[in-house]
Amino acid sequence: MEASIHETTQKRIAVVTGANKGIGLEICRQLSAKGVKVLLTARDVERGTAAVKKLREEGASDVVFHQLDVADSASVASLANYILAQFGRLDILINNAAVGGVELKPEALTLLDQQQQVAFSTLVDMRLESQEKAEECININYYGTKRMCEALISLLRLSQSPKIIILSSELGRLQYIPGENIRKEIANINDLTEERLDRLVESFLNDFREEKLEENGWPASGSAYVVSKIALTAYTRILAKEYPTICINCVNPGFVKTDINWNTGTRTVEEGAKGPVMLALLPNDSPSGLFYCQTEVSSFE
């Protein structure tokens, strides 16, 4: 074990969640190419192992796999213990793991099976949004990211250049919340706390269960995904205030062609990974608590 710690002291160490495919896998590829030791994590051991094998065959030798389910606190704790034992610190945490919070109607799945290209706008009208899917989406996208940050903050604070990157979305802007009072509360960074943000998220889930989304100011379509990403953008700002020695930012990678949008995106995974990788490699004393659109600072509004 001492050898592994000695070997990696000069290399930055990164964790990427949800990394067996899509943007996550490409982030691992690009970070490795920049000389970073990468822990590629995924829920499925077979898929995660296969992803690491693929990267190594491409020449990315310093990528290792560790199983991780961000929805499971014990799984998150297991990863934290592994990092502590093997490396003694963490330099970069990229929170990428996410689900869409919806499923497609059978006729939409048939359409996808029959055609090479189906417009996203067509599929939007063929989505099913259930309570189960909404709760899963909030649990993985929002609370999963919180679990990761809370479990790994102590290891990040041992780094000389710690970074947390949270993948948000174009939909992670406040303008996608119809309710003015909700928008105002989330935008008030001086008073917003994790506890208040959690209460807002739980209020959303309660309104979803009671079918009161529109009357209480929540988005009516793709609501769980939108709320999860807006909550993450707000959480980024809260964390940045709480931990000023860690560079913490969130990023909209763009409309990237991945499974989460049924591969209808317009950007490649290579393009989508550029922003997160750039933020992971920012120099010390770089700005924190910002919302980026790809590689440029943008507005949370």
Buried (B, 14 or more C-beta within 10 A) or exposed (E): EEEEEEEBEEBBBBBBBBBBBBBBBBBBBBBBEEEBBBBBBBBEEEEBBBBBEBBBEEEBEBBEBBBBBBBBBEBBEBBBEBBBEBBBBBBBBBBBBBBBBBBBEEEBBEBBEEEEEBEEEEBBEBBEBEEEBBBBBBBBBBBBBBBBBBBBBEBBEEBEBBBBBBBBBEBBBBEBBBBEEBBEBBBEEEEBEBEBBBEBBEBBBEBBEEEEBEEBBBBEEBBBBBBBBBBBBBBBBBBBBEBEEBBBBBBBBBBBBBEBBBBBBEBBBEBBBBBBBBBBBBEEEEEBBBBBBBBEEBEBE
